[in-house]
Amino acid sequence: MVDIKYMMKMVKKIFNSYNEQLVYEGEYSNGKKLLGKEYDKYGELIFEGEYLNGEKWKGKGIEYNNEKEIIFEGEY
């Protein structure tokens, strides 16, 4: 008998409870981040890419500075 587990993906947005700024939006599965965008406390995009095993910035991604310029693009 083959046991097949279904992994449900969902899109989730997380907001800072202090100032209600968006801090993350992207795919989640089994309570872990998969692929998304991360924002700083001011709502500025600082990273977009993969999160392997729910860990921050693992896999392919792009990191941005305060001027929205790419400062790194590649594997983390």
N, C-alpha and C positions, 0 to 999 in steps of 0.2 A: 504494500500500500504506500502511495506517495502522499506525503503531507505538504501541502502547498499553503504558505502563509501569504495573505494579501496585505501589501503595504499601502496604506492609504496616504496619499499626499494631499496636503491642504495649503492654501495660501494664508499667511498670518501676518498681522501688523502688530508691532509692539510699540507702546508709547511710554515715555518717561512720565512717571506719576507726579513728579514735582512741577514740571512746566508743560506737560502734555505734548511735547515734541515727539515726532516719529523717530524711533531709534533703530528699528529693523522692519523690513517687509520682505517676504519671500516664502519659499516652500518649506514646509515642515512635514516630518513623518516620524511617527512614534516619539513625539516630544523633542525631536532634534532638528536643528537647522540643516537644510540641504543646499539651497541655492538662493541667494538673496542679496539685498542691499542693506548696508549698515550706515547709520547717520550719527554725527556727533551730537552733543547736548544742545546745539543751536539749530539742529535740523539740517545740517550740511552733509551731503554724501561724502563718506570717507572710504568706503570699500564696496565693491560688488563682485560676487564670485561664489565659489564653492565653500562649503563647510562639511568636512568629512567627519563622520561620527559625532556630529553636532559641535565639533571644536571650531573655535574662531579661526578664520582665514587659513584653511587647509585645502590644498588643491589649486586650481586655476583661479586667478583673481586680478583685480585692478585696484590699486590704492591711490587716493586723491589727496592733494593738499588743500589748504584753506582757499586758494585761488581757483579751485576746481580743475587743476592741472594734474595729469597723470604723473605720479612719482615712482610707481612700480607697476609693471604688468608681467605676469608670469606665474610660476609655481611657488606656493608657500609650503 
